[in-house]
Amino acid sequence: MKRPFIVTVASEKGGVGKTTIATNLAVYLKALREDLPVTIASFDNHFSVDQMFALGPHPDQGVAMLFEGISPSELVTLGQYGVQYLASARRLTPPGHPPGWLRRILHSANLEGILVLDTRPIFDWFTEAAVLAADLVLVPVKDRAALLNAETTRQVLAAAGRLDRLWLVPSLVDIRARLNAEVRVHEYLTYAARERDYQVLDIFISKSPKVESLASGFSSCIKPVLTHARSTAVHGQLKALSEFVLSRFDSEVATLQGSPPRSMSPDTAAATTANQRRLVLECPVCCRPSFPGYGHYYFDLRSRQKGFLHPACFTKLGSELNLEEFDSQVDLIALTIEGPGQTGPECRLSVHLCSEEQGVFGVRSSILVGRQTLGDSLAYMTGRPLNEAYRELILVKCTDCAAEQQMSVDAARDFARRRRQVGRELRLAGLF
């Protein structure tokens, strides 16, 4: 898996144990699977991440520079317990992009394993971006108010078609507390959440004075439960939560390596499994789900990544490329990128129009300097930052169609023929 599996811990309500869960989750994940890279970052300004993981002075660069477009792989610092972290910042400034931009930045980074994102106790741009970027969203709830506040997170994920990624975690549960002689508080929370059609973990995190004391005292360091509170019930609960996260991570890895998406019919899935390897489920322009649905198919030759652009995003990409309305015979656009190692300090992009009758024609070249939206979209298609590009070839179909139809064996075979044809013409002309 060449991108991080992102776990976001979010809650609009403060005091629900959000940061305690996020920081300890990172420690337990690393302990349970030592060879798995684990990274954590916080968008809050309490510096709890730094106080638990820092090994030395505060780094010069950290999470604030992430929103300036710098790859997180360049910002991580190795911390205690083998966990990497991004140094926290007192103040963060939104980058002027829609919240879906963060997912694209994180996915195009050379960062593997699991990335845990701790969020603010308010649903602002940063929390929404972290939720949209996530492969798994954990929402701690300790009372009815926290349960009601989870609705905002649910609405955002539902609009993005990612509601299945949301799980509620009963937190700071006092198992002695009851609503009446028969119903405990955490049982009520679980029942009420499921009545509202939430997915709720059977795991809950207990309220523990011992665990609360780990973040207080004379020392500026925060100690993890794994090393300083193993005698508490919270130790086993965090271990179980971490095992749940690892099971989701393993499932995602299996899907990306070729298992068919759940939405496909059994017959179609059985016939197209091989063609779904390296399938990206989000549109590279708007970062919203594009599979299944209708869209323009794209394929990156080097990474073998493939996916779909929404029709409106394809039009926007054409505008970014300064292309007029396409001739009806044009069925394919070939984008060639020469990396900075060949052309100087910046990448060079060339656009080639292609058709069955005329072959490759209409070559147009440009520099990507100052064109961040276009550059980000291309990086998402290739699966790597453009400053790491060498020779890239991205093919985009000009006609939109049903995604499942394009993933069929016959469609894949026809596209492979066109891909070889275009590649051969570009090489013979010295264009790739």
C-alpha positions in Angstrom: 0.0 0.0 0.0 1.8 3.1 -1.3 -0.2 5.6 0.6 -1.1 5.9 4.3 -4.2 4.4 5.8 -5.7 7.4 7.6 -7.5 7.1 10.9 -9.1 10.3 12.1 -10.3 10.7 15.7 -12.9 13.5 15.7 -15.5 15.0 18.0 -17.1 18.4 18.2 -17.4 18.0 21.9 -14.4 18.5 24.1 -13.5 16.3 27.1 -14.5 13.0 25.5 -11.0 11.5 25.5 -10.3 12.2 21.8 -6.6 13.0 22.2 -6.0 10.2 24.7 -7.4 7.7 22.2 -5.4 9.2 19.3 -2.0 9.3 21.0 -2.4 5.9 22.7 -3.7 4.3 19.5 -0.5 5.2 17.7 1.6 3.6 20.5 -0.5 0.4 20.6 -0.5 0.1 16.8 3.3 0.2 16.7 3.5 -2.2 19.6 1.2 -4.7 18.0 2.9 -4.5 14.6 6.5 -3.4 14.9 7.3 -3.4 11.2 4.3 -1.1 10.4 5.1 2.6 10.0 2.9 4.6 12.3 2.6 8.4 12.1 0.5 10.8 14.2 -0.4 14.5 13.7 -2.7 16.9 15.6 -4.6 19.9 14.3 -5.2 21.1 17.8 -2.9 23.4 19.6 -2.4 21.7 22.9 0.9 20.0 21.9 -0.1 16.6 23.5 1.4 14.8 20.6 4.7 16.5 21.1 4.7 15.9 24.8 4.2 12.2 24.3 6.5 11.5 21.4 9.2 14.2 21.2 12.8 12.9 21.7 14.5 16.3 21.5 13.9 20.0 20.8 10.8 21.1 18.9 11.5 20.6 15.2 11.7 23.7 12.9 9.0 22.3 10.6 5.8 20.5 11.4 2.1 20.3 10.7 1.7 24.0 9.8 3.8 23.5 6.7 1.5 20.6 5.6 -1.0 23.3 4.7 1.5 25.1 2.6 1.6 22.1 0.3 4.8 20.5 1.6 4.6 16.7 1.6 4.1 15.1 5.1 7.0 12.7 4.3 9.3 15.7 4.5 7.8 16.9 7.8 7.8 13.8 9.9 10.1 13.4 12.9 11.0 10.0 14.5 9.6 10.0 18.1 9.4 7.8 21.1 8.0 4.2 20.9 9.0 4.1 17.2 6.1 6.4 16.2 6.7 9.2 13.7 5.0 12.5 14.4 4.4 16.0 12.8 5.3 18.7 15.3 2.2 20.6 16.4 1.7 24.4 15.9 0.1 27.1 17.9 -1.8 28.4 15.0 -2.9 26.9 11.6 -4.1 28.8 8.6 -6.5 27.1 6.1 -4.8 26.8 2.7 -7.6 28.3 0.6 -8.6 25.0 -0.9 -11.7 22.9 -0.4 -11.3 20.4 2.5 -11.0 17.5 0.1 -7.6 18.9 -0.8 -5.9 17.4 2.3 -6.8 13.8 1.2 -5.1 14.4 -2.1 -1.9 15.8 -0.4 -1.7 12.8 2.0 -2.4 10.2 -0.7 0.3 11.6 -3.0 2.9 11.6 -0.3 5.6 9.0 0.1 4.2 7.9 3.4 3.2 4.4 4.2 1.6 2.5 7.1 -1.0 4.2 9.3 -1.5 7.9 9.9 -3.5 8.9 12.9 -5.0 12.4 12.8 -6.1 14.1 16.0 -8.6 17.0 15.5 -9.9 20.1 17.2 -13.1 20.0 19.4 -14.9 22.1 16.7 -16.0 21.2 13.2 -13.9 23.7 11.3 -12.0 23.4 8.0 -9.3 21.3 9.5 -11.6 18.8 11.2 -13.7 18.5 8.0 -10.5 18.0 5.9 -9.3 15.3 8.3 -12.7 13.5 8.2 -12.8 13.6 4.4 -9.2 12.3 4.2 -9.9 9.3 6.5 -10.2 5.7 5.7 -11.6 5.2 9.2 -13.2 7.9 11.4 -13.5 7.2 15.2 -15.8 9.4 17.1 -15.6 9.1 20.9 -18.9 9.7 22.7 -19.3 9.9 26.5 -22.8 11.4 26.8 -25.9 12.4 24.8 -24.5 15.8 23.8 -21.5 14.1 22.2 -23.8 11.7 20.4 -25.9 14.6 19.0 -22.7 16.4 17.9 -21.6 13.4 15.9 -24.4 14.2 13.4 -22.2 16.9 11.6 -19.5 14.3 11.0 -22.1 11.9 9.7 -23.6 14.4 7.3 -20.2 15.3 5.8 -19.3 11.6 5.3 -22.7 10.8 3.9 -22.4 13.6 1.3 -19.0 12.2 0.3 -20.4 8.6 0.0 -18.1 7.4 2.8 -20.5 6.8 5.7 -19.3 3.2 6.1 -16.0 4.7 7.5 -17.7 6.2 10.6 -17.6 4.3 13.9 -18.6 5.6 17.3 -16.5 4.7 20.4 -18.2 5.0 23.8 -15.5 6.8 25.9 -14.7 7.8 29.4 -17.3 5.3 30.6 -17.9 4.9 34.3 -19.2 1.4 34.4 -20.8 2.1 37.8 -22.9 5.0 36.4 -26.6 4.0 35.7 -29.6 5.7 34.3 -31.7 3.5 36.5 -31.4 0.2 38.3 -31.1 -1.8 35.0 -29.5 0.5 32.4 -25.9 1.6 32.5 -24.8 4.8 30.8 -22.6 3.1 28.2 -25.4 0.7 27.4 -27.7 3.6 26.8 -25.2 5.3 24.6 -24.7 2.2 22.4 -28.5 1.6 22.2 -29.2 5.3 21.3 -26.5 5.4 18.7 -27.7 2.2 17.0 -31.2 3.5 17.0 -29.9 6.5 15.0 -28.2 4.0 12.5 -24.7 4.6 13.7 -22.0 1.9 13.6 -20.9 1.5 17.2 -17.9 -0.5 18.4 -18.6 -3.1 21.1 -15.4 -1.8 22.6 -15.6 1.1 25.1 -12.9 3.1 26.9 -13.3 3.3 30.6 -12.9 6.4 32.8 -9.8 5.9 34.8 -8.1 8.2 37.4 -4.8 6.4 36.7 -5.0 7.1 33.0 -6.0 10.8 33.6 -3.0 11.2 35.8 -0.6 10.3 33.0 -1.3 13.8 31.4 -0.7 15.7 34.6 2.1 16.1 37.2 5.4 17.9 37.4 6.8 16.4 34.1 6.0 18.0 30.7 5.9 14.5 29.2 2.7 12.5 28.8 3.0 8.8 29.3 1.2 6.2 27.3 -1.2 3.6 28.9 0.9 0.8 27.5 3.9 1.6 29.6 2.4 3.3 32.7 -1.2 2.0 33.2 -1.1 -1.7 32.1 -3.0 -2.7 35.3 -6.1 -0.7 34.2 -9.0 -1.9 32.2 -8.1 0.8 29.6 -5.0 -1.2 28.6 -7.1 -4.1 27.3 -9.7 -1.7 25.7 -7.1 0.2 23.8 -5.5 -3.0 22.6 -8.8 -4.2 21.3 -9.4 -0.9 19.6 -6.0 -1.1 17.9 -6.7 -4.6 16.7 -10.0 -3.3 15.2 -8.0 -0.6 13.4 -5.5 -3.1 12.1 -8.2 -5.4 10.8 -9.6 -2.4 8.8 -6.1 -1.6 7.6 -5.6 -5.2 6.4 -9.0 -5.2 4.6 -8.0 -2.0 2.8 -4.7 -3.4 1.7 -6.4 -6.5 0.4 -8.9 -4.4 -1.6 -6.1 -2.3 -3.1 -4.2 -5.4 -4.1 -7.0 -6.7 -6.2 -10.1 -7.7 -4.2 -13.2 -6.5 -6.0 -15.1 -3.4 -4.6 -18.2 -4.4 -2.6 -20.5 -2.5 -4.9 -19.9 -4.6 -7.9 -22.1 -7.6 -8.8 -20.6 -11.0 -8.2 -20.3 -11.8 -11.9 -18.7 -8.5 -12.8 -16.4 -8.7 -9.8 -15.2 -12.2 -10.7 -14.4 -11.1 -14.3 -12.6 -7.9 -13.5 -10.6 -8.5 -10.4 -7.2 -8.3 -12.2 -8.2 -5.1 -13.9 -9.0 -3.5 -10.5 -5.5 -3.6 -9.2 -4.3 0.0 -8.3 -7.8 1.3 -8.7 -8.3 4.8 -7.0 -11.8 5.3 -5.8 -11.7 9.2 -5.7 -11.7 11.7 -8.5 -8.2 13.3 -8.6 -9.6 16.8 -9.1 -12.3 17.1 -6.4 -11.2 14.2 -4.2 -14.8 13.0 -3.9 -15.8 9.3 -4.7 -15.9 8.6 -8.4 -16.4 4.8 -8.3 -18.9 3.5 -8.8 -20.6 6.0 -11.1 -20.1 7.7 -14.4 -16.8 9.4 -15.4 -13.8 9.7 -17.6 -11.3 6.8 -17.2 -7.6 7.6 -16.7 -4.5 5.4 -16.5 -1.0 6.3 -15.4 1.6 4.1 -17.2 4.3 4.1 -14.6 2.4 3.4 -11.4 -0.5 1.5 -13.2 -2.9 3.6 -11.2 -6.3 4.0 -12.7 -9.5 5.8 -11.8 -12.3 8.1 -12.9 -12.8 11.9 -13.2 -16.2 13.3 -12.7 -17.5 14.9 -16.0 -17.5 18.3 -14.4 -13.9 17.8 -13.2 -12.9 16.6 -16.6 -14.2 19.9 -18.0 -12.3 21.8 -15.3 -9.1 19.9 -16.2 -9.6 20.7 -19.8 -9.9 24.4 -18.9 -6.7 24.1 -16.8 -4.9 22.6 -19.8 -6.2 25.5 -22.0 -7.9 23.2 -24.4 -10.8 24.4 -26.5 -13.8 22.2 -27.1 -12.7 18.8 -28.4 -13.2 17.6 -31.9 -15.7 14.8 -32.0 -13.0 12.5 -33.3 -10.8 12.9 -30.3 -11.2 10.0 -28.0 -8.1 10.2 -25.8 -5.8 12.8 -24.2 -2.2 11.8 -23.6 -0.4 13.8 -20.9 3.3 13.4 -20.8 5.3 14.8 -17.9 9.1 15.2 -17.9 10.4 15.5 -14.4 12.7 18.2 -13.0 15.7 15.9 -13.4 15.4 16.3 -17.2 14.0 19.7 -17.8 15.5 21.9 -15.0 14.0 22.9 -11.7 10.4 22.4 -12.8 8.4 19.7 -14.5 7.2 20.2 -18.1 3.8 19.0 -19.2 2.8 18.2 -22.8 -0.7 17.6 -24.0 -1.4 15.3 -27.0 -4.9 14.8 -28.6 -5.5 11.4 -30.0 -8.0 9.7 -32.2 -8.3 6.3 -33.9 -8.2 7.9 -37.4 -5.5 10.6 -37.0 -3.4 9.0 -34.2 -1.5 11.5 -32.0 -1.7 15.2 -32.9 -2.1 18.7 -31.4 0.9 18.7 -29.2 1.0 21.5 -26.6 3.6 22.1 -23.9 3.6 24.1 -20.7 5.4 24.6 -17.4 3.5 23.7 -14.2 4.9 26.6 -12.2 2.1 28.4 -10.3 -0.6 25.9 -11.3 -1.2 24.2 -8.1 -4.6 22.7 -8.7 -3.4 21.1 -12.0 -0.2 20.0 -10.4 -2.0 18.4 -7.4 -4.4 16.6 -9.7 -1.6 15.1 -11.8 0.3 14.1 -8.7 -2.8 12.3 -7.5 -3.1 10.4 -10.8 0.5 9.3 -10.8 0.5 8.5 -7.1 3.7 10.5 -6.3 4.7 14.1 -5.9 5.6 15.7 -9.2 9.1 16.7 -7.9 9.8 12.9 -8.0 8.5 12.5 -11.6 10.9 11.3 -14.3 8.9 10.3 -17.4 5.2 10.0 -16.9 2.4 9.2 -19.3 -1.2 9.6 -18.2 -4.0 8.7 -20.6 -7.5 10.1 -20.1 -10.6 9.1 -22.1 -12.7 11.9 -23.5 -16.0 10.1 -23.3 -17.6 9.3 -20.0 -19.2 6.0 -19.2 -20.3 3.8 -16.4 -17.3 2.9 -14.2 -18.2 -0.8 -14.0 -18.6 -1.0 -17.7 -15.1 0.5 -18.2 -13.7 -2.0 -15.7 -15.0 -5.0 -17.7 -12.5 -7.4 -19.4 -13.5 -6.3 -22.9 -13.2 -2.6 -22.2 -9.8 -3.2 -20.5 -8.6 -5.1 -23.5 -9.6 -2.4 -25.9 -8.0 0.3 -23.7 -4.8 -1.6 -23.5 -4.7 -1.7 -27.4 -5.2 2.0 -27.6 -2.6 2.6 -24.9 0.0 0.6 -26.8 -0.9 2.4 -30.0 -0.5 5.9 -28.5 2.7 4.9 -26.6 4.3 3.6 -29.8 3.4 6.8 -31.7 4.8 9.0 -29.0 8.0 7.1 -28.8 8.5 7.1 -32.6 8.0 10.9 -32.6 10.5 11.3 -29.7 7.7 12.7 -27.5 8.0 10.1 -24.8 
